[in-house]
Amino acid sequence: GAVVSQHPSRVICKSGTSVKIECRSLDFQATTMFWYRQFPKQSLMLMATSNEGSKATYEQGVEKDKFLINHASLTLSTLTVTSAHPEDSSFYICSATEGPGAYEQYFGPGTRLTVT
Amino acid sequence: KNEVEQSPQNLTAQEGEFITINCSYSVGISALHWLQQHPGGGIVSLFMLSSGKKKHGRLIATINIQEKHSSLHITASHPRDSAVYICAAAFNSGGSNYKLTFGKGTLLTVNP
């Protein structure tokens, strides 16, 4: 089956620093990747949709200058949390689809970010 | 508005029991996913279905498009089935794009 990896799996950073999270599709080309955030005991919330080679589409309330998304290739998307603050501490999950119009999303294992 | 409701929120069962988790959605969807999330967070996709029924091992998922309702069943439940089960509905977000709206999840605990 299709595999999506994320790196790192856990990261602790100091307030004010930036953190980059990578999402890779290992055995397929991901035209579209999604970034989600999940706070404790809550459901996943879509942050943005990223299509290879174009700018990401952010959901309402998500700051595009704070959460920088780059989808420069068909197998890699990155999420950079800039000037992280403790309230950004969360579980970040990416998913990928194989092509436009594809319903099935393949999820990465997630990255737990703790900002101290 | 796209809404997904899951029930129950919490479910405790004894090993061997038959489990049912329900999911209802508010408007027409293109597909529905059932996901499993273990402690530690990683998500595994169990099923994606747009009609009828699918079976994989002890897991069965059904969907009724007219009633806007889906169920996930686990037969002969086992402690290792303990996890959060999430349903997610794929709504068309314009053109050929789809977005998932997630239910709040059902925390299943299966006791030995």
Interface residues (C-beta under 8 A of the other chain):
Chain A: T32 F34 Q38 Q42 S43 L44 M45 L46 T49 F91 I93 S95 T97 P100 G101 A102 Y103 E104 Q105 Y106 F107 P109 G110 R112
Chain B: S30 A31 H33 L35 G41 G42 I43 V44 S45 M48 S50 I86 A88 A90 S93 G95 S96 N97 Y98 K99 L100 F102 G103 K104 G105
